[in-house]
Amino acid sequence: MPRRSLPFTLALALALVPAAVAVSPAAAADAPGYIRVAHLSPDTAAADISLSALSGGTTLYELTDVPYGGVSKYMTLTPGTYALAMAPSVAGTNTPVVNADIEVASGKAVTIAAVGPNASINIKTIEDDLTAPAAGTSRARVVQASTTQNSISVKTAAGVQLASNAAFGDVGSYADVAPGATTVTLTTSSGDTPADVDFADGAAQTLFVVDKASGGLTVVSVLDSSTVTETPVGGMSTGGGALAIAARSGEQTLAGGVLLAVLALALTLAGLRGRRAETARRA
Amino acid sequence: MAAVACALAVGGTVASGAAARPAPAPVPVAQHVSVQPAAAPAAPLQDPQPLPADTPAAGVVPTRLLIPDIGVDAALPPLSLDENRVLLPPGDLDTAGWYTGSAVPGAVGPAILAGHVDDTETAGVFARLHELQPGASITVQLSDGTSRQYRMDRSEDVAKAEFPTEQVYGPTPNSQLRIITCNGPYDFDAMHYRNNLVVFAVPVE
């Protein structure tokens, strides 16, 4: 393998398309964005991955020893630009040094994946689903990250086609699937491979199709987001009013006290005037 | 220098079937990417190894809620929906509860906890919830003996008639908490509070 002494830099030109996601103003005001990282390069050693503030360089998240197949949890970030750095966990291994500026958008969840064979590893950004599936369903998609097969079809046991002749790097659309443990079949020109998956009720998940040491295929399944299985209707009744009643009776006591004081003052003044009147009459 | 090929278009393998949805629009998240390949020789393919997850095992449920700032140390019995799909509050004034249709704290999704602010005579477990400030520590203990830490992000005082269902029950990409109780103004004629107070909490990472 040739030595490459100079960093290879590339700029990603992805068009910004405003998402038609309804977010209530209260939540949108300072809603964070979410980033997770994935190591999907099958012949690359473990990586240390960090996310830092672009200004000041404060490290916000640090993941050590992320192996091939590792997909992190989402890291919550205030919208803005951050520096992502990937480096070998063990010196002398073949993990490349990767640096990228990561733009985090409010209310968005994104996977930053290192994909491809070590010799041509690159960084892929994938937007993840944060919308609720219909009641009683689950949602799944396939990301084709195999470096050995360039045409893979994926079908669930129930017959939902999640990918059709997907090439390396293809990101499928989410499809509704029935919740529960099932099998998906990965089909290539050399045959079928079954893989066990468990579709979670009320959740969206990504099935990363990846290589095994044997040269075969398997699936790394991760949750993208999840909601309640059955959404309650409206608010709830969790009060009987004791505190409000106590607060009001307190006000009444206070008001009564003021009233009594005013009445007492008025009576006193009246009494004084009465006495003066009497005095006057006596005089 | 050998060129490192990078095909970064977010491609689309179209999932077929009526249930398929369009792929989300790409967002410009990675810029100025530099890849400096290692000098070490190529290695053979490896088996993928998932990262160890701290997600609770199946069957694990939350058992206790601790909010030291407002003196809450309460049990979390299961809560369910009534026939009209309204979330039923706990039967006991002193306990909070966990909606069994929501996430187990530690698993991806919103975990829904609820409790009384009072009954007609006595203050309840969440009588002081309105005092809680952003950043406050919240701990949930689970039946497997572990606990999960959260911090208050924000609270919202919302009219029950305009309950923000999507914000409270909608999908989240990580483990979050929602703590629901009643809040004023109290309707003395109808004998209920007009509002719900919802505390939103995020995991301590």
HADDOCK unambig.tbl for C-alpha pairs under 7 A between the chains (distance, minus, plus):
assign (segid A and resid 1 and name CA) (segid B and resid 41 and name CA) 6.37 0.50 0.50
assign (segid A and resid 3 and name CA) (segid B and resid 39 and name CA) 5.72 0.50 0.50
assign (segid A and resid 4 and name CA) (segid B and resid 1 and name CA) 5.62 0.50 0.50
assign (segid A and resid 4 and name CA) (segid B and resid 2 and name CA) 6.77 0.50 0.50
assign (segid A and resid 4 and name CA) (segid B and resid 37 and name CA) 6.55 0.50 0.50
assign (segid A and resid 6 and name CA) (segid B and resid 36 and name CA) 6.93 0.50 0.50
assign (segid A and resid 7 and name CA) (segid B and resid 34 and name CA) 6.25 0.50 0.50
assign (segid A and resid 7 and name CA) (segid B and resid 35 and name CA) 5.92 0.50 0.50
assign (segid A and resid 7 and name CA) (segid B and resid 36 and name CA) 4.55 0.50 0.50
assign (segid A and resid 8 and name CA) (segid B and resid 34 and name CA) 5.67 0.50 0.50
assign (segid A and resid 8 and name CA) (segid B and resid 35 and name CA) 5.50 0.50 0.50
assign (segid A and resid 8 and name CA) (segid B and resid 36 and name CA) 6.18 0.50 0.50
assign (segid A and resid 9 and name CA) (segid B and resid 32 and name CA) 6.88 0.50 0.50
assign (segid A and resid 9 and name CA) (segid B and resid 33 and name CA) 5.93 0.50 0.50
assign (segid A and resid 9 and name CA) (segid B and resid 34 and name CA) 4.33 0.50 0.50
assign (segid A and resid 9 and name CA) (segid B and resid 35 and name CA) 6.45 0.50 0.50
assign (segid A and resid 10 and name CA) (segid B and resid 32 and name CA) 6.16 0.50 0.50
assign (segid A and resid 10 and name CA) (segid B and resid 33 and name CA) 5.61 0.50 0.50
assign (segid A and resid 10 and name CA) (segid B and resid 34 and name CA) 6.34 0.50 0.50
assign (segid A and resid 11 and name CA) (segid B and resid 31 and name CA) 5.59 0.50 0.50
assign (segid A and resid 11 and name CA) (segid B and resid 32 and name CA) 4.96 0.50 0.50
assign (segid A and resid 11 and name CA) (segid B and resid 33 and name CA) 6.08 0.50 0.50
assign (segid A and resid 12 and name CA) (segid B and resid 30 and name CA) 6.70 0.50 0.50
assign (segid A and resid 12 and name CA) (segid B and resid 31 and name CA) 5.48 0.50 0.50
assign (segid A and resid 14 and name CA) (segid B and resid 26 and name CA) 6.92 0.50 0.50
assign (segid A and resid 14 and name CA) (segid B and resid 27 and name CA) 6.67 0.50 0.50
assign (segid A and resid 14 and name CA) (segid B and resid 28 and name CA) 5.30 0.50 0.50
assign (segid A and resid 15 and name CA) (segid B and resid 27 and name CA) 6.84 0.50 0.50
assign (segid A and resid 15 and name CA) (segid B and resid 28 and name CA) 6.60 0.50 0.50
assign (segid A and resid 16 and name CA) (segid B and resid 26 and name CA) 6.90 0.50 0.50
assign (segid A and resid 16 and name CA) (segid B and resid 27 and name CA) 5.37 0.50 0.50
assign (segid A and resid 16 and name CA) (segid B and resid 28 and name CA) 6.05 0.50 0.50
assign (segid A and resid 17 and name CA) (segid B and resid 25 and name CA) 6.12 0.50 0.50
assign (segid A and resid 17 and name CA) (segid B and resid 26 and name CA) 6.92 0.50 0.50
assign (segid A and resid 17 and name CA) (segid B and resid 27 and name CA) 6.77 0.50 0.50
assign (segid A and resid 19 and name CA) (segid B and resid 25 and name CA) 6.83 0.50 0.50
assign (segid A and resid 42 and name CA) (segid B and resid 45 and name CA) 5.17 0.50 0.50
assign (segid A and resid 42 and name CA) (segid B and resid 46 and name CA) 5.53 0.50 0.50
assign (segid A and resid 43 and name CA) (segid B and resid 42 and name CA) 6.88 0.50 0.50
assign (segid A and resid 43 and name CA) (segid B and resid 43 and name CA) 5.27 0.50 0.50
assign (segid A and resid 43 and name CA) (segid B and resid 44 and name CA) 5.47 0.50 0.50
assign (segid A and resid 43 and name CA) (segid B and resid 45 and name CA) 4.56 0.50 0.50
assign (segid A and resid 43 and name CA) (segid B and resid 46 and name CA) 6.10 0.50 0.50
assign (segid A and resid 44 and name CA) (segid B and resid 43 and name CA) 6.87 0.50 0.50
assign (segid A and resid 67 and name CA) (segid B and resid 49 and name CA) 6.25 0.50 0.50
assign (segid A and resid 68 and name CA) (segid B and resid 48 and name CA) 5.21 0.50 0.50
assign (segid A and resid 68 and name CA) (segid B and resid 49 and name CA) 6.10 0.50 0.50
assign (segid A and resid 69 and name CA) (segid B and resid 48 and name CA) 4.08 0.50 0.50
assign (segid A and resid 69 and name CA) (segid B and resid 49 and name CA) 4.90 0.50 0.50
assign (segid A and resid 69 and name CA) (segid B and resid 50 and name CA) 5.43 0.50 0.50
assign (segid A and resid 70 and name CA) (segid B and resid 49 and name CA) 5.99 0.50 0.50
assign (segid A and resid 70 and name CA) (segid B and resid 50 and name CA) 4.72 0.50 0.50
assign (segid A and resid 70 and name CA) (segid B and resid 51 and name CA) 4.97 0.50 0.50
assign (segid A and resid 71 and name CA) (segid B and resid 50 and name CA) 6.81 0.50 0.50
assign (segid A and resid 71 and name CA) (segid B and resid 51 and name CA) 6.51 0.50 0.50
assign (segid A and resid 74 and name CA) (segid B and resid 173 and name CA) 6.71 0.50 0.50
assign (segid A and resid 74 and name CA) (segid B and resid 174 and name CA) 6.39 0.50 0.50
assign (segid A and resid 92 and name CA) (segid B and resid 40 and name CA) 6.08 0.50 0.50
assign (segid A and resid 93 and name CA) (segid B and resid 40 and name CA) 5.66 0.50 0.50
assign (segid A and resid 94 and name CA) (segid B and resid 38 and name CA) 4.88 0.50 0.50
assign (segid A and resid 94 and name CA) (segid B and resid 39 and name CA) 6.59 0.50 0.50
assign (segid A and resid 94 and name CA) (segid B and resid 40 and name CA) 4.72 0.50 0.50
assign (segid A and resid 94 and name CA) (segid B and resid 41 and name CA) 6.46 0.50 0.50
assign (segid A and resid 94 and name CA) (segid B and resid 42 and name CA) 6.67 0.50 0.50
assign (segid A and resid 95 and name CA) (segid B and resid 38 and name CA) 5.79 0.50 0.50
assign (segid A and resid 96 and name CA) (segid B and resid 35 and name CA) 6.59 0.50 0.50
assign (segid A and resid 96 and name CA) (segid B and resid 36 and name CA) 5.37 0.50 0.50
assign (segid A and resid 96 and name CA) (segid B and resid 37 and name CA) 4.22 0.50 0.50
assign (segid A and resid 96 and name CA) (segid B and resid 38 and name CA) 4.63 0.50 0.50
assign (segid A and resid 97 and name CA) (segid B and resid 35 and name CA) 5.97 0.50 0.50
assign (segid A and resid 97 and name CA) (segid B and resid 36 and name CA) 4.95 0.50 0.50
assign (segid A and resid 97 and name CA) (segid B and resid 37 and name CA) 6.41 0.50 0.50
assign (segid A and resid 98 and name CA) (segid B and resid 34 and name CA) 5.53 0.50 0.50
assign (segid A and resid 98 and name CA) (segid B and resid 35 and name CA) 4.48 0.50 0.50
assign (segid A and resid 98 and name CA) (segid B and resid 36 and name CA) 6.06 0.50 0.50
assign (segid A and resid 99 and name CA) (segid B and resid 33 and name CA) 5.66 0.50 0.50
assign (segid A and resid 99 and name CA) (segid B and resid 34 and name CA) 5.14 0.50 0.50
assign (segid A and resid 99 and name CA) (segid B and resid 35 and name CA) 6.64 0.50 0.50
assign (segid A and resid 100 and name CA) (segid B and resid 30 and name CA) 6.12 0.50 0.50
assign (segid A and resid 100 and name CA) (segid B and resid 31 and name CA) 5.88 0.50 0.50
assign (segid A and resid 100 and name CA) (segid B and resid 32 and name CA) 5.43 0.50 0.50
assign (segid A and resid 100 and name CA) (segid B and resid 33 and name CA) 4.10 0.50 0.50
assign (segid A and resid 100 and name CA) (segid B and resid 34 and name CA) 6.20 0.50 0.50
assign (segid A and resid 101 and name CA) (segid B and resid 30 and name CA) 5.48 0.50 0.50
assign (segid A and resid 101 and name CA) (segid B and resid 31 and name CA) 5.00 0.50 0.50
assign (segid A and resid 101 and name CA) (segid B and resid 32 and name CA) 5.89 0.50 0.50
assign (segid A and resid 101 and name CA) (segid B and resid 33 and name CA) 6.73 0.50 0.50
assign (segid A and resid 102 and name CA) (segid B and resid 29 and name CA) 4.92 0.50 0.50
assign (segid A and resid 102 and name CA) (segid B and resid 30 and name CA) 4.50 0.50 0.50
assign (segid A and resid 102 and name CA) (segid B and resid 31 and name CA) 6.35 0.50 0.50
assign (segid A and resid 103 and name CA) (segid B and resid 28 and name CA) 6.67 0.50 0.50
assign (segid A and resid 103 and name CA) (segid B and resid 29 and name CA) 4.25 0.50 0.50
assign (segid A and resid 103 and name CA) (segid B and resid 30 and name CA) 6.22 0.50 0.50
assign (segid A and resid 104 and name CA) (segid B and resid 29 and name CA) 6.21 0.50 0.50
assign (segid A and resid 118 and name CA) (segid B and resid 42 and name CA) 6.80 0.50 0.50
assign (segid A and resid 120 and name CA) (segid B and resid 4 and name CA) 5.18 0.50 0.50
assign (segid A and resid 120 and name CA) (segid B and resid 5 and name CA) 5.87 0.50 0.50
assign (segid A and resid 122 and name CA) (segid B and resid 6 and name CA) 5.83 0.50 0.50
assign (segid A and resid 124 and name CA) (segid B and resid 8 and name CA) 5.96 0.50 0.50
assign (segid A and resid 125 and name CA) (segid B and resid 29 and name CA) 6.90 0.50 0.50
assign (segid A and resid 125 and name CA) (segid B and resid 30 and name CA) 6.85 0.50 0.50
assign (segid A and resid 127 and name CA) (segid B and resid 24 and name CA) 6.49 0.50 0.50
assign (segid A and resid 127 and name CA) (segid B and resid 26 and name CA) 6.06 0.50 0.50
assign (segid A and resid 127 and name CA) (segid B and resid 27 and name CA) 6.99 0.50 0.50
assign (segid A and resid 130 and name CA) (segid B and resid 171 and name CA) 6.00 0.50 0.50
assign (segid A and resid 130 and name CA) (segid B and resid 172 and name CA) 6.64 0.50 0.50
assign (segid A and resid 130 and name CA) (segid B and resid 173 and name CA) 6.91 0.50 0.50
assign (segid A and resid 131 and name CA) (segid B and resid 171 and name CA) 6.28 0.50 0.50
assign (segid A and resid 132 and name CA) (segid B and resid 170 and name CA) 6.43 0.50 0.50
assign (segid A and resid 132 and name CA) (segid B and resid 171 and name CA) 5.69 0.50 0.50
assign (segid A and resid 160 and name CA) (segid B and resid 17 and name CA) 6.93 0.50 0.50
assign (segid A and resid 161 and name CA) (segid B and resid 15 and name CA) 5.95 0.50 0.50
assign (segid A and resid 161 and name CA) (segid B and resid 16 and name CA) 5.79 0.50 0.50
assign (segid A and resid 162 and name CA) (segid B and resid 15 and name CA) 4.96 0.50 0.50
assign (segid A and resid 163 and name CA) (segid B and resid 13 and name CA) 6.04 0.50 0.50
assign (segid A and resid 163 and name CA) (segid B and resid 14 and name CA) 6.63 0.50 0.50
assign (segid A and resid 163 and name CA) (segid B and resid 15 and name CA) 5.40 0.50 0.50
assign (segid A and resid 164 and name CA) (segid B and resid 13 and name CA) 6.56 0.50 0.50
assign (segid A and resid 164 and name CA) (segid B and resid 15 and name CA) 6.94 0.50 0.50
assign (segid A and resid 166 and name CA) (segid B and resid 13 and name CA) 5.69 0.50 0.50
assign (segid A and resid 169 and name CA) (segid B and resid 11 and name CA) 6.96 0.50 0.50
assign (segid A and resid 170 and name CA) (segid B and resid 10 and name CA) 6.83 0.50 0.50
assign (segid A and resid 170 and name CA) (segid B and resid 11 and name CA) 4.88 0.50 0.50
assign (segid A and resid 170 and name CA) (segid B and resid 12 and name CA) 5.63 0.50 0.50
assign (segid A and resid 170 and name CA) (segid B and resid 13 and name CA) 5.75 0.50 0.50
assign (segid A and resid 171 and name CA) (segid B and resid 10 and name CA) 6.57 0.50 0.50
assign (segid A and resid 171 and name CA) (segid B and resid 11 and name CA) 5.75 0.50 0.50
assign (segid A and resid 171 and name CA) (segid B and resid 12 and name CA) 5.34 0.50 0.50
assign (segid A and resid 171 and name CA) (segid B and resid 13 and name CA) 6.00 0.50 0.50
assign (segid A and resid 172 and name CA) (segid B and resid 12 and name CA) 5.54 0.50 0.50
assign (segid A and resid 172 and name CA) (segid B and resid 13 and name CA) 4.65 0.50 0.50
assign (segid A and resid 172 and name CA) (segid B and resid 14 and name CA) 5.83 0.50 0.50
assign (segid A and resid 172 and name CA) (segid B and resid 15 and name CA) 6.15 0.50 0.50
assign (segid A and resid 172 and name CA) (segid B and resid 23 and name CA) 6.93 0.50 0.50
assign (segid A and resid 173 and name CA) (segid B and resid 14 and name CA) 6.10 0.50 0.50
assign (segid A and resid 173 and name CA) (segid B and resid 15 and name CA) 5.66 0.50 0.50
assign (segid A and resid 173 and name CA) (segid B and resid 20 and name CA) 6.54 0.50 0.50
assign (segid A and resid 173 and name CA) (segid B and resid 21 and name CA) 5.95 0.50 0.50
assign (segid A and resid 173 and name CA) (segid B and resid 22 and name CA) 5.72 0.50 0.50
assign (segid A and resid 173 and name CA) (segid B and resid 23 and name CA) 4.53 0.50 0.50
assign (segid A and resid 174 and name CA) (segid B and resid 20 and name CA) 6.02 0.50 0.50
assign (segid A and resid 174 and name CA) (segid B and resid 21 and name CA) 5.69 0.50 0.50
assign (segid A and resid 174 and name CA) (segid B and resid 23 and name CA) 6.74 0.50 0.50
assign (segid A and resid 175 and name CA) (segid B and resid 15 and name CA) 6.83 0.50 0.50
assign (segid A and resid 175 and name CA) (segid B and resid 19 and name CA) 5.46 0.50 0.50
assign (segid A and resid 175 and name CA) (segid B and resid 20 and name CA) 4.20 0.50 0.50
assign (segid A and resid 175 and name CA) (segid B and resid 21 and name CA) 6.04 0.50 0.50
assign (segid A and resid 176 and name CA) (segid B and resid 19 and name CA) 5.34 0.50 0.50
assign (segid A and resid 176 and name CA) (segid B and resid 20 and name CA) 6.58 0.50 0.50
assign (segid A and resid 212 and name CA) (segid B and resid 45 and name CA) 6.72 0.50 0.50
assign (segid A and resid 212 and name CA) (segid B and resid 46 and name CA) 5.98 0.50 0.50
assign (segid A and resid 212 and name CA) (segid B and resid 47 and name CA) 4.60 0.50 0.50
assign (segid A and resid 212 and name CA) (segid B and resid 48 and name CA) 6.64 0.50 0.50
assign (segid A and resid 213 and name CA) (segid B and resid 45 and name CA) 4.68 0.50 0.50
assign (segid A and resid 213 and name CA) (segid B and resid 46 and name CA) 4.29 0.50 0.50
assign (segid A and resid 213 and name CA) (segid B and resid 47 and name CA) 4.81 0.50 0.50
assign (segid A and resid 224 and name CA) (segid B and resid 173 and name CA) 5.73 0.50 0.50
assign (segid A and resid 225 and name CA) (segid B and resid 108 and name CA) 6.42 0.50 0.50
assign (segid A and resid 225 and name CA) (segid B and resid 109 and name CA) 6.44 0.50 0.50
assign (segid A and resid 225 and name CA) (segid B and resid 171 and name CA) 5.75 0.50 0.50
assign (segid A and resid 225 and name CA) (segid B and resid 172 and name CA) 5.20 0.50 0.50
assign (segid A and resid 225 and name CA) (segid B and resid 173 and name CA) 4.06 0.50 0.50
assign (segid A and resid 225 and name CA) (segid B and resid 174 and name CA) 6.92 0.50 0.50
assign (segid A and resid 226 and name CA) (segid B and resid 108 and name CA) 5.85 0.50 0.50
assign (segid A and resid 226 and name CA) (segid B and resid 109 and name CA) 4.50 0.50 0.50
assign (segid A and resid 226 and name CA) (segid B and resid 171 and name CA) 4.80 0.50 0.50
assign (segid A and resid 226 and name CA) (segid B and resid 172 and name CA) 5.73 0.50 0.50
assign (segid A and resid 226 and name CA) (segid B and resid 173 and name CA) 6.57 0.50 0.50
assign (segid A and resid 227 and name CA) (segid B and resid 109 and name CA) 5.22 0.50 0.50
assign (segid A and resid 227 and name CA) (segid B and resid 110 and name CA) 6.27 0.50 0.50
assign (segid A and resid 227 and name CA) (segid B and resid 169 and name CA) 6.37 0.50 0.50
assign (segid A and resid 227 and name CA) (segid B and resid 170 and name CA) 5.41 0.50 0.50
assign (segid A and resid 227 and name CA) (segid B and resid 171 and name CA) 4.06 0.50 0.50
assign (segid A and resid 227 and name CA) (segid B and resid 172 and name CA) 6.58 0.50 0.50
assign (segid A and resid 228 and name CA) (segid B and resid 101 and name CA) 5.49 0.50 0.50
assign (segid A and resid 228 and name CA) (segid B and resid 102 and name CA) 4.40 0.50 0.50
assign (segid A and resid 228 and name CA) (segid B and resid 103 and name CA) 6.60 0.50 0.50
assign (segid A and resid 228 and name CA) (segid B and resid 110 and name CA) 6.99 0.50 0.50
assign (segid A and resid 228 and name CA) (segid B and resid 169 and name CA) 6.21 0.50 0.50
assign (segid A and resid 229 and name CA) (segid B and resid 101 and name CA) 5.13 0.50 0.50
assign (segid A and resid 229 and name CA) (segid B and resid 102 and name CA) 6.44 0.50 0.50
assign (segid A and resid 230 and name CA) (segid B and resid 101 and name CA) 6.05 0.50 0.50
assign (segid A and resid 231 and name CA) (segid B and resid 169 and name CA) 6.53 0.50 0.50
assign (segid A and resid 232 and name CA) (segid B and resid 81 and name CA) 6.81 0.50 0.50
assign (segid A and resid 232 and name CA) (segid B and resid 85 and name CA) 5.27 0.50 0.50
assign (segid A and resid 232 and name CA) (segid B and resid 86 and name CA) 5.27 0.50 0.50
assign (segid A and resid 232 and name CA) (segid B and resid 87 and name CA) 5.65 0.50 0.50
assign (segid A and resid 233 and name CA) (segid B and resid 85 and name CA) 5.55 0.50 0.50
assign (segid A and resid 233 and name CA) (segid B and resid 86 and name CA) 5.04 0.50 0.50
assign (segid A and resid 234 and name CA) (segid B and resid 86 and name CA) 6.78 0.50 0.50
assign (segid A and resid 234 and name CA) (segid B and resid 160 and name CA) 6.56 0.50 0.50
assign (segid A and resid 234 and name CA) (segid B and resid 163 and name CA) 5.42 0.50 0.50
assign (segid A and resid 234 and name CA) (segid B and resid 165 and name CA) 6.75 0.50 0.50
assign (segid A and resid 235 and name CA) (segid B and resid 160 and name CA) 4.87 0.50 0.50
assign (segid A and resid 235 and name CA) (segid B and resid 163 and name CA) 5.51 0.50 0.50
assign (segid A and resid 235 and name CA) (segid B and resid 196 and name CA) 6.55 0.50 0.50
assign (segid A and resid 236 and name CA) (segid B and resid 86 and name CA) 6.91 0.50 0.50
assign (segid A and resid 236 and name CA) (segid B and resid 87 and name CA) 6.13 0.50 0.50
assign (segid A and resid 237 and name CA) (segid B and resid 89 and name CA) 6.79 0.50 0.50
assign (segid A and resid 237 and name CA) (segid B and resid 182 and name CA) 6.52 0.50 0.50
assign (segid A and resid 238 and name CA) (segid B and resid 89 and name CA) 6.06 0.50 0.50
assign (segid A and resid 238 and name CA) (segid B and resid 115 and name CA) 6.09 0.50 0.50
assign (segid A and resid 238 and name CA) (segid B and resid 116 and name CA) 4.24 0.50 0.50
assign (segid A and resid 238 and name CA) (segid B and resid 117 and name CA) 6.08 0.50 0.50
assign (segid A and resid 238 and name CA) (segid B and resid 181 and name CA) 5.50 0.50 0.50
assign (segid A and resid 238 and name CA) (segid B and resid 182 and name CA) 5.09 0.50 0.50
assign (segid A and resid 239 and name CA) (segid B and resid 116 and name CA) 5.43 0.50 0.50
assign (segid A and resid 239 and name CA) (segid B and resid 117 and name CA) 5.24 0.50 0.50
assign (segid A and resid 239 and name CA) (segid B and resid 118 and name CA) 4.83 0.50 0.50
assign (segid A and resid 239 and name CA) (segid B and resid 119 and name CA) 5.30 0.50 0.50
assign (segid A and resid 239 and name CA) (segid B and resid 182 and name CA) 5.48 0.50 0.50
assign (segid A and resid 239 and name CA) (segid B and resid 192 and name CA) 6.52 0.50 0.50
assign (segid A and resid 239 and name CA) (segid B and resid 193 and name CA) 6.51 0.50 0.50
assign (segid A and resid 240 and name CA) (segid B and resid 118 and name CA) 5.58 0.50 0.50
assign (segid A and resid 240 and name CA) (segid B and resid 119 and name CA) 3.64 0.50 0.50
assign (segid A and resid 240 and name CA) (segid B and resid 120 and name CA) 4.19 0.50 0.50
assign (segid A and resid 240 and name CA) (segid B and resid 191 and name CA) 6.86 0.50 0.50
assign (segid A and resid 240 and name CA) (segid B and resid 192 and name CA) 6.11 0.50 0.50
assign (segid A and resid 241 and name CA) (segid B and resid 118 and name CA) 6.29 0.50 0.50
assign (segid A and resid 241 and name CA) (segid B and resid 119 and name CA) 5.90 0.50 0.50
assign (segid A and resid 241 and name CA) (segid B and resid 120 and name CA) 5.04 0.50 0.50
assign (segid A and resid 241 and name CA) (segid B and resid 186 and name CA) 6.69 0.50 0.50
assign (segid A and resid 241 and name CA) (segid B and resid 191 and name CA) 6.66 0.50 0.50
assign (segid A and resid 241 and name CA) (segid B and resid 192 and name CA) 6.33 0.50 0.50
assign (segid A and resid 241 and name CA) (segid B and resid 193 and name CA) 6.96 0.50 0.50
assign (segid A and resid 242 and name CA) (segid B and resid 118 and name CA) 5.83 0.50 0.50
assign (segid A and resid 242 and name CA) (segid B and resid 119 and name CA) 5.68 0.50 0.50
assign (segid A and resid 242 and name CA) (segid B and resid 120 and name CA) 4.46 0.50 0.50
assign (segid A and resid 242 and name CA) (segid B and resid 121 and name CA) 4.64 0.50 0.50
assign (segid A and resid 242 and name CA) (segid B and resid 122 and name CA) 5.55 0.50 0.50
assign (segid A and resid 242 and name CA) (segid B and resid 123 and name CA) 6.52 0.50 0.50
assign (segid A and resid 243 and name CA) (segid B and resid 118 and name CA) 6.50 0.50 0.50
assign (segid A and resid 243 and name CA) (segid B and resid 123 and name CA) 6.31 0.50 0.50
assign (segid A and resid 244 and name CA) (segid B and resid 186 and name CA) 6.17 0.50 0.50
